[in-house]
């Protein structure tokens, strides 16, 4: 996730955020600026029935950055980070009030002792701080992802049975 953050800092994402809602973000060292995802909304794509389609990332990009009214992840943001392995950077505010949250997902994997780790969402504040309401909202969103995942899994199973 640090490579994404560095790419944002180098590319000046905050200065251009008013031009589009979401941007394709490149890894550190790519030397490319964020590319506006004109007409694309993570929120709208994730709110459609079933699993959202893979996002239309620019070639070589590995994350999406979106300017939103709140730093708190939305109900279906898990679809992007878990099922499409695409970190989501949520940005809000300007200047001293600017905040940026990075939301990612780490699948289950074998640790150095040969034991399997649990899959988990990863959240990092890359810029700014959180007030109590935002902290509570982020925790609630992460806890709500489990219920949303179960609902999506049930929907997908039902679709398979109908086919």
Backbone as a printed PyTorch tensor [residue, N CA C, xyz], in Angstrom:
tensor([[[  0.8100,  -1.1870,   0.0000],
         [  0.0000,   0.0000,   0.0000],
         [  0.8550,   1.2530,   0.0000]],

        [[  2.0730,   1.1690,   0.5140],
         [  2.9310,   2.3350,   0.5410],
         [  3.2620,   2.8150,  -0.8590]],

        [[  3.3940,   1.8910,  -1.8150],
         [  3.7090,   2.3120,  -3.1780],
         [  2.5820,   3.1510,  -3.7550]],

        [[  1.3570,   2.8050,  -3.4260],
         [  0.2150,   3.5740,  -3.9130],
         [  0.2440,   4.9670,  -3.3110]],

        [[  0.4850,   5.0450,  -2.0130],
         [  0.5210,   6.3340,  -1.3380],
         [  1.6080,   7.2190,  -1.9130]],

        [[  2.7770,   6.6680,  -2.1290],
         [  3.8720,   7.4470,  -2.6840],
         [  3.5190,   7.9510,  -4.0750]],

        [[  2.8900,   7.1070,  -4.8610],
         [  2.4870,   7.5210,  -6.2040],
         [  1.5160,   8.6920,  -6.1300]],

        [[  0.6040,   8.6470,  -5.1620],
         [ -0.3420,   9.7510,  -5.0070],
         [  0.3690,  11.0370,  -4.6260]],

        [[  1.2710,  10.9350,  -3.6830],
         [  1.9800,  12.1250,  -3.2330],
         [  2.7870,  12.7320,  -4.3750]],

        [[  3.4590,  11.8980,  -5.1370],
         [  4.2710,  12.3880,  -6.2410],
         [  3.4240,  12.9760,  -7.3610]],

        [[  2.2530,  12.4050,  -7.5560],
         [  1.4220,  12.8390,  -8.6720],
         [  0.5430,  14.0320,  -8.3320]],

        [[  0.4770,  14.4150,  -7.0750],
         [ -0.3290,  15.5740,  -6.7110],
         [ -1.8130,  15.3170,  -6.8190]],

        [[ -2.2650,  14.1580,  -6.3760],
         [ -3.6820,  13.7990,  -6.4640],
         [ -4.5700,  14.8660,  -5.8600]],

        [[ -4.2190,  15.3480,  -4.6810],
         [ -5.0670,  16.3130,  -3.9910],
         [ -5.3130,  17.5690,  -4.8050]],

        [[ -4.3540,  17.9710,  -5.5950],
         [ -4.4920,  19.1920,  -6.3750],
         [ -5.4470,  19.0320,  -7.5450]],

        [[ -5.6710,  17.7930,  -7.9940],
         [ -6.5190,  17.5880,  -9.1630],
         [ -7.8230,  16.8770,  -8.8310]],

        [[ -8.1020,  16.6440,  -7.5590],
         [ -9.2550,  15.8360,  -7.1660],
         [-10.5860,  16.4130,  -7.6330]],

        [[-10.6760,  17.7260,  -7.8260],
         [-11.9460,  18.3200,  -8.2250],
         [-12.3100,  17.9950,  -9.6710]],

        [[-11.3780,  17.4790, -10.4560],
         [-11.6300,  17.2270, -11.8670],
         [-12.3690,  15.9170, -12.1320]],

        [[-12.3370,  14.9690, -11.2240],
         [-13.0320,  13.6920, -11.3930],
         [-13.2820,  13.0940, -10.0220]],

        [[-14.2310,  12.1610,  -9.9420],
         [-14.5150,  11.5190,  -8.6610],
         [-13.5000,  10.4350,  -8.3260]],

        [[-13.0520,   9.6800,  -9.3310],
         [-12.1150,   8.5830,  -9.1010],
         [-10.9940,   8.6010, -10.1340]],

        [[ -9.8440,   8.0690,  -9.7150],
         [ -8.6500,   8.0430, -10.5490],
         [ -7.9960,   6.6730, -10.4990]],

        [[ -7.4230,   6.2540, -11.6160],
         [ -6.5370,   5.0920, -11.6370],
         [ -5.1860,   5.5660, -11.1170]],

        [[ -4.6050,   4.7880, -10.1970],
         [ -3.3440,   5.1600,  -9.5640],
         [ -2.2770,   4.1240,  -9.9220]],

        [[ -1.0900,   4.6130, -10.2400],
         [  0.0300,   3.7550, -10.6310],
         [  0.9520,   3.4800,  -9.4490]],

        [[  1.6980,   2.3710,  -9.5130],
         [  2.6590,   2.0750,  -8.4390],
         [  3.8160,   3.0710,  -8.4390]],

        [[  4.4960,   3.1210,  -7.3010],
         [  5.6530,   3.9950,  -7.1530],
         [  6.6800,   3.6890,  -8.2370]],

        [[  7.2660,   4.7320,  -8.7610],
         [  8.3130,   4.5660,  -9.7560],
         [  7.8010,   4.4580, -11.1780]],

        [[  6.4870,   4.4030, -11.3600],
         [  5.9390,   4.2760, -12.7080],
         [  6.0790,   5.5850, -13.4860]],

        [[  6.1960,   6.6840, -12.7600],
         [  6.3680,   7.9770, -13.4140],
         [  5.1320,   8.4650, -14.1380]],

        [[  3.9650,   7.9570, -13.7490],
         [  2.7310,   8.3660, -14.4110],
         [  1.7910,   9.0150, -13.4090]],

        [[  1.0930,  10.0310, -13.8670],
         [  0.1400,  10.7300, -13.0170],
         [ -1.1740,   9.9580, -12.9620]],

        [[ -1.9810,  10.1940, -11.9170],
         [ -3.2950,   9.5430, -11.8470],
         [ -4.1170,   9.8520, -13.0960]],

        [[ -4.8860,   8.8630, -13.5380],
         [ -5.7150,   9.0190, -14.7300],
         [ -7.1780,   9.0970, -14.2980]],

        [[ -7.8810,  10.1900, -14.6440],
         [ -9.2930,  10.2980, -14.2820],
         [-10.1000,   9.1390, -14.8690]],

        [[-10.9860,   8.5970, -14.0620],
         [-11.8790,   7.5200, -14.5050],
         [-13.2280,   8.1610, -14.8280]],

        [[-13.2620,   8.8950, -15.9210],
         [-14.4280,   9.6780, -16.3100],
         [-15.6480,   8.7670, -16.4680]],

        [[-16.7230,   9.1420, -15.7920],
         [-17.9700,   8.3930, -15.8900],
         [-18.0240,   7.1410, -15.0390]],

        [[-16.9720,   6.8380, -14.2810],
         [-16.9600,   5.6320, -13.4580],
         [-17.0970,   6.0040, -11.9910]],

        [[-17.9310,   5.2660, -11.2880],
         [-18.1160,   5.4590,  -9.8570],
         [-18.0180,   4.1090,  -9.1650]],

        [[-17.0820,   3.9700,  -8.2430],
         [-16.9590,   2.7360,  -7.4640],
         [-18.2700,   2.4670,  -6.7410]],

        [[-18.8590,   3.5080,  -6.1820],
         [-20.1040,   3.3520,  -5.4320],
         [-21.2170,   2.8080,  -6.3200]],

        [[-21.3990,   3.3990,  -7.4960],
         [-22.4540,   2.9290,  -8.3960],
         [-22.1880,   1.5050,  -8.8690]],

        [[-20.9440,   1.1910,  -9.2020],
         [-20.6030,  -0.1530,  -9.6780],
         [-20.8380,  -1.1960,  -8.5920]],

        [[-20.4690,  -0.8780,  -7.3590],
         [-20.6160,  -1.8300,  -6.2570],
         [-22.0640,  -1.9670,  -5.8050]],

        [[-22.8780,  -0.9450,  -6.0480],
         [-24.2720,  -0.9940,  -5.6140],
         [-25.1720,  -1.7830,  -6.5650]],

        [[-24.6690,  -2.1440,  -7.7460],
         [-25.4580,  -2.9560,  -8.6660],
         [-25.6210,  -4.3620,  -8.0910]],

        [[-26.6570,  -5.0500,  -8.5070],
         [-26.9180,  -6.3930,  -8.0060],
         [-25.7730,  -7.3350,  -8.3830]],

        [[-25.4060,  -8.1990,  -7.4550],
         [-24.3400,  -9.1610,  -7.7050],
         [-22.9740,  -8.5440,  -7.4990]],

        [[-21.9550,  -9.2870,  -7.9090],
         [-20.5750,  -8.8220,  -7.7770],
         [-20.2850,  -7.7630,  -8.8330]],

        [[-19.7000,  -6.6630,  -8.3970],
         [-19.3580,  -5.6030,  -9.3450],
         [-18.3640,  -6.1220, -10.3790]],

        [[-18.4140,  -5.5520, -11.5740],
         [-17.4330,  -5.8780, -12.6020],
         [-16.0780,  -5.3100, -12.1870]],

        [[-15.0300,  -5.8870, -12.7330],
         [-13.6900,  -5.3540, -12.4790],
         [-13.6560,  -3.8960, -12.9270]],

        [[-13.0010,  -3.0420, -12.1580],
         [-12.9700,  -1.6240, -12.5160],
         [-12.1370,  -1.3880, -13.7740]],

        [[-12.4690,  -0.3430, -14.5250],
         [-11.7290,  -0.0300, -15.7530],
         [-10.4450,   0.7510, -15.4540]],

        [[ -9.5140,   0.0960, -14.7660],
         [ -8.2470,   0.7520, -14.4430],
         [ -7.4510,   1.0260, -15.7130]],

        [[ -6.7430,   2.1340, -15.7110],
         [ -5.8260,   2.4160, -16.8120],
         [ -4.7470,   1.3340, -16.8160]],

        [[ -4.2170,   1.0140, -17.9860],
         [ -3.2090,  -0.0330, -18.0960],
         [ -2.0150,   0.2690, -17.1870]],

        [[ -1.6420,  -0.7040, -16.3700],
         [ -0.5150,  -0.5590, -15.4610],
         [ -0.8740,   0.0010, -14.0980]],

        [[ -2.0860,   0.5250, -13.9490],
         [ -2.5170,   1.0660, -12.6520],
         [ -2.8540,  -0.0890, -11.7140]],

        [[ -2.7180,   0.1490, -10.3990],
         [ -2.9810,  -0.9290,  -9.4480],
         [ -3.8840,  -0.5300,  -8.2900]],

        [[ -4.4740,   0.6630,  -8.3380],
         [ -5.3510,   1.1180,  -7.2610],
         [ -6.2980,   2.1790,  -7.8020]],

        [[ -7.3160,   2.4720,  -6.9980],
         [ -8.2660,   3.5330,  -7.3340],
         [ -8.2910,   4.5250,  -6.1800]],

        [[ -8.2560,   5.8000,  -6.5140],
         [ -8.4050,   6.8630,  -5.5240],
         [ -9.6960,   7.6060,  -5.8360]],

        [[-10.5220,   7.8150,  -4.8040],
         [-11.7920,   8.5160,  -4.9920],
         [-11.9340,   9.6480,  -3.9920]],

        [[-12.4210,  10.7610,  -4.4670],
         [-12.7610,  11.9000,  -3.6220],
         [-14.2020,  11.6930,  -3.1730]],

        [[-14.4220,  11.7150,  -1.8600],
         [-15.7620,  11.5030,  -1.3100],
         [-16.0560,  12.5320,  -0.2310]],

        [[-17.3210,  12.5530,   0.1850],
         [-17.7370,  13.4610,   1.2500],
         [-17.3170,  12.9660,   2.6230]],

        [[-17.0620,  11.6630,   2.7540],
         [-16.7000,  11.0710,   4.0370],
         [-15.5460,  10.0930,   3.8580]],

        [[-14.7070,  10.0050,   4.8450],
         [-13.5640,   9.0970,   4.8430],
         [-13.9960,   7.6620,   5.1660]],

        [[-15.2160,   7.4840,   5.6490],
         [-15.7180,   6.1710,   6.0550],
         [-16.0390,   5.3310,   4.8150]],

        [[-15.4870,   4.1080,   4.7260],
         [-15.8020,   3.2370,   3.5850],
         [-17.3040,   2.9740,   3.4930]],

        [[-17.7660,   2.7760,   2.2700],
         [-19.1820,   2.4990,   2.0400],
         [-19.4400,   1.0020,   2.0960]],

        [[-20.7040,   0.6570,   2.2450],
         [-21.1520,  -0.7120,   2.4680],
         [-20.5520,  -1.7340,   1.5100]],

        [[-20.4720,  -1.4120,   0.2250],
         [-20.0210,  -2.3940,  -0.7620],
         [-18.6000,  -2.1660,  -1.2680]],

        [[-17.8240,  -1.3200,  -0.6120],
         [-16.4310,  -1.1100,  -1.0250],
         [-15.6190,  -2.4010,  -0.9450]],

        [[-16.0680,  -3.3520,  -0.1300],
         [-15.3440,  -4.6170,   0.0130],
         [-15.2290,  -5.3440,  -1.3240]],

        [[-16.2040,  -5.1650,  -2.2170],
         [-16.1760,  -5.8740,  -3.4980],
         [-14.9290,  -5.5030,  -4.3020]],

        [[-14.5670,  -4.2470,  -4.2860],
         [-13.4000,  -3.7790,  -5.0290],
         [-12.1140,  -4.3350,  -4.4280]],

        [[-11.9520,  -4.1750,  -3.1170],
         [-10.6720,  -4.5310,  -2.5020],
         [-10.4970,  -6.0320,  -2.3130]],

        [[-11.5810,  -6.7560,  -2.0520],
         [-11.4450,  -8.1980,  -1.8240],
         [-11.5290,  -9.0040,  -3.1140]],

        [[-12.5590,  -8.7880,  -3.8840],
         [-12.8030,  -9.6350,  -5.0500],
         [-12.0450,  -9.1950,  -6.2990]],

        [[-11.5910,  -7.9520,  -6.3290],
         [-10.8290,  -7.4710,  -7.4860],
         [ -9.4050,  -7.0640,  -7.1050]],

        [[ -9.0320,  -7.3250,  -5.8600],
         [ -7.6620,  -7.0710,  -5.3720],
         [ -7.1590,  -5.6800,  -5.7440]],

        [[ -8.0380,  -4.6970,  -5.6000],
         [ -7.6960,  -3.3180,  -5.9550],
         [ -7.8270,  -2.4280,  -4.7230]],

        [[ -6.7190,  -1.9400,  -4.1810],
         [ -6.8070,  -1.0240,  -3.0410],
         [ -7.6170,   0.2220,  -3.3990]],

        [[ -8.3320,   0.7370,  -2.4050],
         [ -9.1460,   1.9340,  -2.5750],
         [ -8.6130,   3.0170,  -1.6500]],

        [[ -8.2860,   4.1530,  -2.2240],
         [ -7.8480,   5.3110,  -1.4550],
         [ -9.0050,   6.2880,  -1.4250]],

        [[ -9.4730,   6.6100,  -0.2310],
         [-10.5990,   7.5230,  -0.0690],
         [-10.0490,   8.8420,   0.4560]],

        [[-10.3420,   9.9130,  -0.2590],
         [ -9.8300,  11.2300,   0.0850],
         [-10.9920,  12.1800,   0.3240]],

        [[-10.8300,  13.0440,   1.3100],
         [-11.8360,  14.0620,   1.5810],
         [-11.1570,  15.2950,   2.1620]],

        [[-11.7510,  16.4420,   1.9500],
         [-11.2280,  17.6840,   2.5140],
         [-10.0500,  18.2380,   1.7390]],

        [[ -9.6200,  19.4310,   2.1610],
         [ -8.4970,  20.1090,   1.5240],
         [ -7.6170,  20.7510,   2.5780]],

        [[ -6.3830,  21.0200,   2.2090],
         [ -5.4570,  21.7180,   3.0920],
         [ -5.2730,  21.0070,   4.4170]],

        [[ -5.3940,  21.7620,   5.5090],
         [ -5.2130,  21.1920,   6.8430],
         [ -6.3030,  20.1930,   7.2010]],

        [[ -7.4420,  20.2470,   6.5100],
         [ -8.5590,  19.3340,   6.7850],
         [ -8.5370,  18.0940,   5.8990]],

        [[ -7.5170,  17.9570,   5.0730],
         [ -7.4480,  16.8150,   4.1520],
         [ -7.2470,  15.5140,   4.9200]],

        [[ -7.9530,  14.4830,   4.4560],
         [ -7.8200,  13.1460,   5.0170],
         [ -7.6870,  12.1620,   3.8630]],

        [[ -6.9220,  11.0920,   4.0860],
         [ -6.8550,  10.0200,   3.1040],
         [ -6.7610,   8.6980,   3.8480]],

        [[ -7.6560,   7.7950,   3.4910],
         [ -7.6900,   6.4590,   4.0650],
         [ -7.3940,   5.4640,   2.9550]],

        [[ -6.5550,   4.4780,   3.2460],
         [ -6.2620,   3.4170,   2.2880],
         [ -6.9350,   2.1490,   2.7910]],

        [[ -7.7700,   1.5490,   1.9430],
         [ -8.4770,   0.3140,   2.2730],
         [ -7.9790,  -0.7790,   1.3420]],

        [[ -7.5000,  -1.8630,   1.9230],
         [ -7.0100,  -2.9900,   1.1380],
         [ -7.4550,  -4.2970,   1.7610]],

        [[ -7.0520,  -5.3960,   1.1480],
         [ -7.4150,  -6.7180,   1.6450],
         [ -6.2130,  -7.6380,   1.5410]],

        [[ -5.9690,  -8.3750,   2.6140],
         [ -4.8990,  -9.3720,   2.6280],
         [ -5.5480, -10.7410,   2.7300]],

        [[ -5.4270, -11.5610,   1.6840],
         [ -6.0330, -12.8970,   1.7360],
         [ -5.3100, -13.7930,   2.7370]],

        [[ -5.9290, -14.9180,   3.0600],
         [ -5.2720, -15.9040,   3.9240],
         [ -3.9820, -16.3370,   3.2460]],

        [[ -2.9430, -16.5050,   4.0570],
         [ -1.6630, -16.9270,   3.4950],
         [ -0.8610, -17.6620,   4.5560]],

        [[  0.1390, -18.3580,   4.1130],
         [  0.9870, -19.1010,   5.0360],
         [  2.0240, -18.1580,   5.6270]],

        [[  2.1390, -18.1610,   6.9710],
         [  3.1280, -17.3000,   7.6110],
         [  4.4800, -18.0090,   7.6830]],

        [[  5.4540, -17.3570,   8.3080],
         [  6.8100, -17.9080,   8.3700],
         [  6.8960, -19.2080,   9.1600]],

        [[  5.8660, -19.5170,   9.9810],
         [  5.8310, -20.7630,  10.7510],
         [  5.0460, -21.8660,  10.0500]],

        [[  4.5980, -21.5910,   8.8310],
         [  3.8380, -22.5780,   8.0840],
         [  2.3680, -22.6290,   8.4480]],

        [[  1.9030, -21.6830,   9.2680],
         [  0.4970, -21.6380,   9.6600],
         [ -0.2520, -20.6420,   8.7820]],

        [[ -1.5280, -20.9330,   8.5570],
         [ -2.3460, -20.0520,   7.7290],
         [ -2.8450, -18.8660,   8.5510]],

        [[ -2.7220, -17.6840,   7.9820],
         [ -3.2560, -16.4810,   8.6210],
         [ -4.7020, -16.3060,   8.1810]],

        [[ -5.4470, -15.5510,   8.9240],
         [ -6.8320, -15.2450,   8.5650],
         [ -6.8410, -14.1410,   7.5070]],

        [[ -7.7800, -14.2070,   6.5660],
         [ -7.9040, -13.0780,   5.6340],
         [ -8.3730, -11.8520,   6.4210]],

        [[ -7.9270, -10.6800,   6.0020],
         [ -8.3210,  -9.4870,   6.7450],
         [ -8.2780,  -8.2360,   5.8810]],

        [[ -9.1740,  -7.3100,   6.2120],
         [ -9.1420,  -5.9940,   5.5890],
         [ -8.0600,  -5.1860,   6.2810]],

        [[ -7.4090,  -4.3310,   5.5160],
         [ -6.3390,  -3.4930,   6.0560],
         [ -6.7270,  -2.0400,   5.8390]],

        [[ -6.6350,  -1.2670,   6.8970],
         [ -6.9860,   0.1490,   6.8420],
         [ -5.8070,   0.9520,   7.3660]],

        [[ -5.4790,   2.0020,   6.6410],
         [ -4.3870,   2.8760,   7.0630],
         [ -4.7780,   4.3190,   6.7800]],

        [[ -4.6120,   5.1730,   7.7650],
         [ -4.7920,   6.6030,   7.5370],
         [ -3.4910,   7.1290,   6.9590]],

        [[ -3.5350,   7.5510,   5.7160],
         [ -2.3420,   8.0480,   5.0380],
         [ -2.1560,   9.5450,   5.2490]],

        [[ -3.2510,  10.2260,   5.5790],
         [ -3.1750,  11.6640,   5.8000],
         [ -4.3040,  12.0720,   6.7270]],

        [[ -4.0080,  12.9630,   7.6510],
         [ -5.0190,  13.4880,   8.5560],
         [ -5.3250,  12.5420,   9.6990]],

        [[ -6.2120,  12.9850,  10.5510],
         [ -6.6160,  12.1960,  11.7070],
         [ -8.0870,  11.8440,  11.6190]],

        [[ -8.5630,  11.1730,  12.6550],
         [ -9.9600,  10.7560,  12.7180],
         [-10.6050,  11.2970,  13.9820]],

        [[-11.8730,  11.6900,  13.8760],
         [-12.6170,  12.0040,  15.0840],
         [-13.3260,  10.7210,  15.5370]],

        [[-13.9690,  10.7610,  16.6840],
         [-14.6050,   9.5580,  17.2300],
         [-15.6920,   9.0050,  16.3140]],

        [[-16.4850,   9.8840,  15.6940],
         [-17.5500,   9.4230,  14.7960],
         [-16.9730,   8.7110,  13.5690]],

        [[-15.8970,   9.2510,  13.0150],
         [-15.2600,   8.6170,  11.8550],
         [-14.6640,   7.2660,  12.2390]],

        [[-14.0020,   7.2150,  13.3740],
         [-13.4050,   5.9580,  13.8540],
         [-14.5000,   4.8990,  14.0340]],

        [[-15.5960,   5.2910,  14.6720],
         [-16.7190,   4.3740,  14.8790],
         [-17.3130,   3.9490,  13.5400]],

        [[-17.4290,   4.8830,  12.6020],
         [-17.9670,   4.5720,  11.2790],
         [-17.0920,   3.5920,  10.5130]],

        [[-15.7760,   3.7660,  10.5930],
         [-14.8470,   2.8620,   9.9000],
         [-14.9290,   1.4610,  10.4980]],

        [[-14.9480,   1.3710,  11.8110],
         [-15.0690,   0.0610,  12.4690],
         [-16.3890,  -0.5960,  12.0780]],

        [[-17.4640,   0.1810,  12.0770],
         [-18.7700,  -0.3460,  11.6820],
         [-18.7840,  -0.8280,  10.2380]],

        [[-18.1240,  -0.0740,   9.3520],
         [-18.0590,  -0.4720,   7.9390],
         [-17.3220,  -1.7970,   7.7970]],

        [[-16.1880,  -1.9250,   8.4840],
         [-15.4160,  -3.1690,   8.4020],
         [-16.2120,  -4.3470,   8.9520]],

        [[-16.9020,  -4.1380,  10.0520],
         [-17.7280,  -5.2030,  10.6190],
         [-18.8890,  -5.5410,   9.6900]],

        [[-19.4270,  -4.5330,   9.0010],
         [-20.5320,  -4.7490,   8.0720],
         [-20.1200,  -5.4900,   6.8100]],

        [[-18.8270,  -5.4470,   6.4750],
         [-18.3530,  -6.1540,   5.2840],
         [-18.6530,  -7.6450,   5.3800]],

        [[-18.5330,  -8.2420,   6.5580],
         [-18.7820,  -9.6860,   6.7160],
         [-20.2200, -10.0240,   6.3420]],

        [[-21.1600,  -9.2290,   6.8090],
         [-22.5700,  -9.4550,   6.4830],
         [-22.8200,  -9.2480,   4.9900]],

        [[-22.2100,  -8.2240,   4.4250],
         [-22.3680,  -7.9590,   2.9940],
         [-21.7590,  -9.0770,   2.1520]],

        [[-20.6190,  -9.6110,   2.5900],
         [-19.9920, -10.7310,   1.8810],
         [-20.9130, -11.9480,   1.8900]],

        [[-21.5310, -12.2220,   3.0350],
         [-22.4460, -13.3600,   3.1320],
         [-23.6390, -13.1750,   2.2030]],

        [[-24.1760, -11.9640,   2.1430],
         [-25.3090, -11.6880,   1.2620],
         [-24.9000, -11.8600,  -0.2040]],

        [[-23.7180, -11.3860,  -0.5640],
         [-23.2320, -11.5370,  -1.9350],
         [-23.0210, -13.0110,  -2.2680]],

        [[-22.4120, -13.7610,  -1.3580],
         [-22.1990, -15.1970,  -1.5840],
         [-23.5240, -15.9200,  -1.7850]],

        [[-24.5330, -15.5940,  -0.9780],
         [-25.8520, -16.2210,  -1.1110],
         [-26.4640, -15.8750,  -2.4670]],

        [[-26.3300, -14.6320,  -2.8890],
         [-26.8580, -14.2040,  -4.1820],
         [-26.1750, -14.9700,  -5.3180]],

        [[-24.8460, -15.0710,  -5.2580],
         [-24.1040, -15.7630,  -6.3150],
         [-24.4510, -17.2500,  -6.3590]],

        [[-24.6310, -17.8760,  -5.1960],
         [-25.0430, -19.2930,  -5.1610],
         [-26.4230, -19.4690,  -5.7850]],

        [[-27.3320, -18.5580,  -5.4840],
         [-28.6840, -18.6280,  -6.0460],
         [-28.6400, -18.4660,  -7.5660]],

        [[-27.7700, -17.5880,  -8.0540],
         [-27.6360, -17.3920,  -9.4990],
         [-27.0970, -18.6490, -10.1770]],

        [[-26.1530, -19.3280,  -9.5190],
         [-25.5940, -20.5690, -10.0690],
         [-26.6590, -21.6540, -10.1450]],

        [[-27.5170, -21.7310,  -9.1370],
         [-28.5670, -22.7450,  -9.1140],
         [-29.6160, -22.4760, -10.1850]],

        [[-29.8590, -21.2040, -10.4830],
         [-30.8460, -20.8380, -11.4990],
         [-30.3190, -21.0670, -12.9120]],

        [[-29.0080, -21.2080, -13.0440],
         [-28.4100, -21.3660, -14.3820],
         [-28.5120, -22.7780, -14.8880]]])
